[in-house]
C-alpha cells in the first residue's frame, strides 16, 4: 500500500509528526492499539507520540519504517523540523523581552545602513539586530561586541557611542566578507612592499587608486574596505583580524585624500607592528594621543612612507606652494599628500599650501 507520508514529505509548515502518523493510520484503517501490537511499543507511548507529548525517537522511526514502510529519515526530518519550529516560536516569544534593548540603537541609522526595514519594530527589530550581530541575546551582544571595546586601542579624547562603534565594525566585517575569498595567505613581507607602493597611487583618481591599493593588500593577505562613517563613532579607520585574516577598514570621517591615505598606512602599521592586539580603532592622527607608544609607532610608519626620512626635515622648511609641488613631483606623490604632511608638521591648517589638500566626497567616490 502506498504510504501517505512518503507521497507528501514537503510542507510549507512544520506539522507535528504524530499528527501525520495518525493520518497514516487512518489511511490504512489501523488503530493505535493495532500499531502498538505490530511495533511492540506500548499503546500509551504510541498515543504520546501521536499527541506530540513524546518525541519521535530514531528507534521509533526505524520501527515505523519496518512496519509502515515509510523511511525512518522522513519521520526524523519531520520531528527535527517540528522541534526547530517550536524552538523558533519560543525564541520569537523571548524577542518581546529584547525590544527595549533594540530600541537603544538609532533607528534611522539602522534603516539607512540596511540593517532593518522601516516597518520593523519590537520583537522583529530585536531579532534582526541580533542576527546582524551574529548573537543570540543582548547579553551575548554585550559580551561579544561591547566588553571587548575596553581593550581597543583608540583615542580617549572624545566620548563615543559603544553601540554605534559595534555597528560600524560589524558593517566593516560584512563588507570585508565579500573580499575574504580573494585574499591570499597573510605575508608580512608583501604587506611591507605594498606599503611602499601605496603613496605612488595618490597621483591617480581616488576610485582607481583605492581599487589598486585593495588589490595590493589582497595579494598580501589583507582585506581593505571603505564603510561610510556613522556619526557618534569618530572612527577614521580600524585594523582587525577576522578568522586569521587582517582587515583594514576606513571611513569618510575626513574628506581629505591625504587623511585617507595616512589612515590606510596607519592601519597597515598596526597589522605589521602589533599583530598580537586584535583590534585598533583610530579616530585621528595625534601622535601624542594618550602617549600611546603603539599609536606613535603607527603614525611614524605612515608619515615616513608618505614622506621618506631624507625629505622630512626639508618639508618643514618649505614656505610656498611651488615648493610643495616640487617635492611632490620628486617623490612621485600627490601634492595634496605633501601639503597634508606639511600642515600636520607645521600645524598650519589654512593658507595657500593647505588649499592643495584634495577634498572629495568619499561616500560618493568609494561606496
HELIX and SHEET records of a PDB file:
HELIX    1   1 UNK A   17  UNK A   28  1                                  12    
HELIX    2   2 UNK A   32  UNK A   39  1                                   8    
HELIX    3   3 UNK A   43  UNK A   51  1                                   9    
HELIX    4   4 UNK A   58  UNK A   68  1                                  11    
HELIX    5   5 UNK A   72  UNK A   95  1                                  24    
HELIX    6   6 UNK A   96  UNK A   98  5                                   3    
HELIX    7   7 UNK A   99  UNK A  102  1                                   4    
HELIX    8   8 UNK A  107  UNK A  112  1                                   6    
HELIX    9   9 UNK A  122  UNK A  133  1                                  12    
HELIX   10  10 UNK A  138  UNK A  141  1                                   4    
HELIX   11  11 UNK A  142  UNK A  146  3                                   5    
HELIX   12  12 UNK A  147  UNK A  151  5                                   5    
HELIX   13  13 UNK A  162  UNK A  180  1                                  19    
HELIX   14  14 UNK A  188  UNK A  198  1                                  11    
HELIX   15  15 UNK A  199  UNK A  203  5                                   5    
HELIX   16  16 UNK A  206  UNK A  219  1                                  14    
HELIX   17  17 UNK A  257  UNK A  273  1                                  17    
HELIX   18  18 UNK A  289  UNK A  291  5                                   3    
HELIX   19  19 UNK A  293  UNK A  306  1                                  14    
HELIX   20  20 UNK A  309  UNK A  317  1                                   9    
HELIX   21  21 UNK A  321  UNK A  331  1                                  11    
HELIX   22  22 UNK A  335  UNK A  346  1                                  12    
HELIX   23  23 UNK A  354  UNK A  356  5                                   3    
HELIX   24  24 UNK A  362  UNK A  366  1                                   5    
SHEET    1   A 4 UNK A 222  UNK A 226  0                                        
SHEET    2   A 4 UNK A 245  UNK A 250  1                                        
SHEET    3   A 4 UNK A 237  UNK A 242 -1                                        
SHEET    4   A 4 UNK A 279  UNK A 282 -1                                        
END                                                                             
